[in-house]
Amino acid sequence: MRRRSPVPSAPLPQRAGVDPVRVRLPADPGGVWGTVGDHLVDRFRGAVGAGRVAEMLAEGRFVGADGVLSGREPYAAGRFVWFHRDFAPEVVVPFEVGVVYRDERIVVADKPHFLATIPRGRHVTQTALARLRQELGVPTLQPAHRLDRLTAGLVLFVVRPEDRGAYQGLFAGRRVRKEYEAVAAYNGAAALPVTVRSRIVKERGVPAAREVAGAVNAESRVELVARRGGLGRFRLVPVTGRTHQLRVHMSGLGLPILHDPLYPAGAVAGAGGSEDFSAPLQLLARVLEFTDPLDGRVRRFESARRLAAWEGGPVA
């Protein structure tokens, strides 16, 4: 079996805590691209426009392993090219990323509501990863898992690239105990505690996930902790980690989480639009517990955040 040549290190530094985009030039059996510039213009004309690609080449924004590219270099399949995309304006999330633990291997962050875990789509610099890399001065930081953008709470990050697989394996192997807290309108018709098992699917490009018939792929334990003023405080313990799993299961029980813009369907008009920082989703990743794969220690971390609807504190 032919082995791929190792990927060289990026010749560009991070910008605002974000890695440069890496492109590997594909095979060109038809000889369509005579130069590197021909391919870049063709490849990114839909995303940024052919004219902007030409401007970026003129500005020296595209870099190869051997230096800045003019675009006139002969096309060579397998060649690596790096560049930084133009950052679109983003709404600044006005809450800090907390850190509950840090050592030479891991960082356990206490993410606020509204902040994505990693750069993706329209959320790039306003992400926990980009912020922490800059604030902690750790450019190698990477997440071991993800937490939904609207959910607050604990996220495990790994400092050294060589350790990331071991910690990711904990989550992939369901060897991490996760406990969440939620606030919802109390519904006495819901028989609690209960373990919900269903099949959840999430289609690309569709904001909401949904439950369908078929083999079970999502399991959550739901417990009522306390009642007060028409609200309930709930402990949620997911066994699996499907997209929006806890939000879907709570809605299915007739207990949609307070300020959820997607569940039940159409609960809030314009769910994908501007943020209302005064009304965050009342869902918090409260506890992470696992046996450290590198030293065998039992690790348990708890969020310092509180859900405002229950505690009457700040919304962050």
C-alpha positions in Angstrom: 0.0 0.0 0.0 1.4 3.4 -1.0 1.8 5.7 1.9 0.9 9.4 1.7 3.8 11.8 2.3 3.5 13.5 5.7 1.7 16.8 5.8 4.2 19.7 6.4 3.7 22.1 9.2 1.7 25.2 8.3 4.0 28.1 7.2 1.4 30.6 8.4 0.7 31.4 12.0 -2.8 31.4 13.5 -4.8 34.6 13.1 -7.1 35.6 15.9 -6.7 32.0 17.2 -7.8 30.5 13.9 -5.6 28.1 11.9 -5.0 28.8 8.3 -7.0 26.9 5.7 -4.9 24.0 4.1 -5.5 22.9 0.6 -4.0 19.9 -1.2 -4.1 20.2 -5.0 -5.9 17.3 -6.5 -5.1 15.2 -9.5 -5.8 17.0 -12.8 -6.2 14.3 -15.4 -7.8 16.7 -18.0 -5.0 19.3 -17.7 -7.6 21.9 -16.8 -5.2 23.9 -14.5 -2.0 25.1 -16.0 -1.0 27.0 -12.9 -1.6 27.0 -9.1 -3.6 30.2 -9.6 -5.9 28.7 -12.2 -6.9 26.0 -9.7 -7.3 28.4 -6.8 -9.6 30.7 -8.8 -11.6 27.8 -10.0 -11.8 26.2 -6.6 -12.9 29.3 -4.6 -14.8 31.3 -7.2 -18.1 30.2 -5.6 -17.0 31.0 -2.1 -15.3 34.3 -2.4 -15.4 35.2 -6.1 -12.7 34.9 -8.8 -11.8 38.5 -8.5 -11.1 38.3 -4.7 -8.9 35.2 -5.2 -6.9 37.2 -7.7 -6.6 40.0 -5.2 -5.5 37.6 -2.5 -2.8 36.2 -4.7 -1.6 39.7 -5.5 -1.5 40.4 -1.7 0.6 37.3 -1.1 -2.1 35.7 1.0 -1.5 32.2 -0.4 1.6 30.4 0.8 3.2 27.1 -0.1 5.8 25.0 1.9 8.5 27.0 0.1 7.1 30.5 0.5 4.6 33.0 -0.9 2.8 31.9 -4.1 2.2 34.3 -7.0 -0.2 31.9 -8.6 1.9 31.6 -11.7 3.7 28.4 -10.4 3.1 25.3 -12.6 0.3 23.1 -11.3 1.5 20.1 -9.3 -1.0 17.6 -7.9 -0.4 16.9 -4.2 1.1 20.3 -3.5 0.0 22.0 -0.2 -1.3 25.5 -0.1 -2.2 27.5 3.0 -4.1 30.8 3.4 -6.3 32.7 5.8 -9.9 33.4 4.7 -11.3 36.9 5.1 -13.1 37.0 8.4 -16.7 38.2 8.1 -18.0 40.5 10.8 -19.3 38.5 13.8 -21.6 39.5 16.6 -19.4 39.6 19.7 -20.6 37.2 22.4 -20.4 39.3 25.6 -19.5 36.6 28.0 -16.2 35.2 29.1 -14.9 31.7 28.7 -14.2 30.3 32.1 -11.4 27.8 32.9 -12.2 25.4 35.8 -9.0 23.3 35.4 -5.7 23.5 33.5 -2.5 21.4 33.5 0.2 20.5 30.9 -2.2 18.1 29.1 -5.8 19.4 29.3 -7.9 22.5 29.8 -11.4 22.2 31.1 -13.3 25.3 29.9 -16.6 26.6 31.2 -18.2 27.8 28.0 -20.9 30.5 28.0 -24.2 30.3 26.1 -24.1 31.5 22.5 -20.4 30.7 21.9 -19.6 27.9 19.4 -16.9 25.4 20.4 -14.9 25.5 17.2 -14.8 27.7 14.1 -17.5 26.7 11.7 -19.9 28.5 9.3 -20.5 32.0 10.4 -18.9 31.5 13.8 -15.1 31.7 13.4 -13.4 34.1 15.8 -16.3 34.1 18.2 -15.6 30.5 19.3 -14.3 29.0 22.5 -11.3 27.5 20.7 -10.2 30.7 19.1 -10.6 32.7 22.3 -8.8 30.2 24.5 -5.9 29.9 22.2 -5.3 33.6 22.4 -6.2 34.1 26.1 -4.1 31.2 27.3 -1.3 31.5 24.8 -1.7 27.9 23.7 -1.9 27.7 19.9 -1.9 23.9 19.9 -5.2 23.7 21.9 -7.8 21.4 20.3 -11.2 20.2 21.6 -11.7 16.5 22.6 -15.5 16.9 21.9 -18.0 19.6 21.1 -20.8 21.3 23.0 -23.8 22.8 21.2 -23.4 26.6 20.7 -26.5 27.5 22.6 -25.6 25.3 25.6 -23.3 26.5 28.4 -20.9 24.4 30.4 -17.9 22.2 30.4 -15.8 21.4 27.4 -12.6 19.4 27.5 -9.6 20.7 25.4 -6.3 19.0 24.8 -3.0 20.9 24.9 -0.7 18.5 23.0 -1.6 17.2 19.6 -0.2 13.7 20.4 -2.6 13.4 23.4 -5.8 14.4 21.5 -6.7 10.9 20.2 -6.6 9.4 23.7 -9.1 11.9 25.1 -11.3 11.9 22.0 -11.4 8.1 22.4 -13.1 8.5 25.8 -16.0 10.3 24.3 -16.2 8.0 21.2 -16.2 5.0 23.6 -18.8 6.5 25.9 -16.4 6.4 28.8 -17.2 9.9 30.0 -20.1 10.5 32.4 -21.8 13.7 31.5 -24.5 15.4 33.6 -26.6 18.3 32.5 -29.0 20.7 34.2 -32.0 22.2 32.6 -34.9 24.5 33.5 -38.4 24.0 31.9 -42.0 24.7 32.7 -43.2 22.0 35.0 -45.6 19.5 33.5 -47.2 17.1 35.9 -48.2 14.8 33.1 -44.6 13.8 32.5 -43.8 10.6 34.4 -40.4 11.1 36.0 -37.8 9.9 36.4 -37.6 8.3 33.0 -35.1 6.9 30.6 -35.9 8.0 27.0 -34.8 5.9 24.2 -35.4 6.9 20.5 -33.9 7.3 17.1 -32.8 10.9 16.3 -31.8 12.1 12.9 -30.3 15.5 11.9 -30.2 16.4 8.3 -27.5 18.6 6.9 -28.8 22.2 6.4 -31.9 21.6 8.6 -31.6 23.4 11.9 -33.7 21.0 14.0 -33.2 17.3 14.6 -36.2 15.0 14.8 -37.2 11.6 16.2 -38.1 8.9 13.7 -39.0 5.3 13.7 -36.2 2.8 13.7 -33.3 1.4 15.7 -32.6 3.4 18.9 -29.5 5.6 18.7 -30.2 8.1 21.5 -30.7 7.5 25.2 -31.2 10.0 28.0 -32.1 9.8 31.7 -34.4 12.6 32.9 -35.0 13.4 36.6 -36.9 16.2 38.3 -34.7 17.8 41.0 -36.9 20.5 42.2 -40.1 22.6 41.5 -40.6 26.3 42.0 -43.1 28.9 40.7 -44.3 26.8 37.8 -40.7 25.8 36.7 -38.9 22.6 37.1 -35.2 22.0 37.5 -34.0 18.8 35.9 -31.0 16.6 35.9 -30.2 15.1 32.5 -27.8 12.3 32.0 -27.2 11.3 28.3 -25.8 7.9 27.5 -25.3 8.8 23.8 -24.4 12.1 22.2 -26.7 12.8 19.2 -27.0 16.3 18.0 -29.6 18.2 20.2 -30.4 15.0 21.9 -31.4 16.4 25.3 -33.4 19.2 23.7 -35.3 16.7 21.5 -36.0 14.3 24.4 -37.2 17.1 26.8 -39.5 18.4 24.1 -40.8 15.0 23.4 -41.7 14.6 27.1 -43.7 17.8 27.0 -40.9 19.7 28.8 -39.3 21.9 26.2 -36.2 23.6 27.8 -36.8 27.3 28.5 -35.8 29.7 25.7 -35.2 26.9 23.2 -35.6 28.4 19.7 -36.1 25.1 17.9 -38.0 22.7 20.2 -40.9 22.2 20.0 -40.8 23.1 16.3 -41.5 26.7 15.6 -41.3 27.6 19.3 -39.6 30.9 18.4 -40.0 32.7 15.1 -36.7 33.4 13.4 -34.7 30.9 15.4 -31.7 31.2 13.1 -31.6 35.0 13.3 -30.1 37.5 15.7 -29.2 36.5 19.2 -31.1 37.5 22.3 -28.3 37.4 24.9 -30.9 38.2 27.7 -32.7 34.9 27.1 -30.2 32.0 26.8 -31.2 28.4 26.5 -31.6 27.1 30.0 -29.3 24.1 29.5 -26.0 23.6 31.2 -23.3 20.9 30.9 -22.8 20.6 34.6 -20.4 17.7 35.2 -17.7 15.8 33.3 -16.3 12.7 34.9 -13.8 10.2 33.4 -10.7 8.1 34.1 -7.7 9.8 32.6 -6.4 7.7 29.7 -2.8 8.8 30.3 -2.4 8.5 34.1 -5.4 6.5 35.2 -6.7 9.1 37.6 -10.4 9.6 38.1 -11.2 13.1 37.0 -14.4 15.0 38.0 -15.1 18.6 37.0 -18.1 20.8 37.7 -19.3 24.0 36.0 -19.3 27.2 38.1 -22.1 28.6 36.0 -25.7 28.8 37.1 -28.9 28.9 35.0 -30.4 32.3 35.4 -34.1 31.2 35.2 -33.6 29.2 38.4 -30.9 31.0 40.3 -31.9 34.6 39.3 -28.2 35.3 38.5 -26.4 36.7 35.4 -27.4 35.1 32.1 -23.8 34.0 31.2 
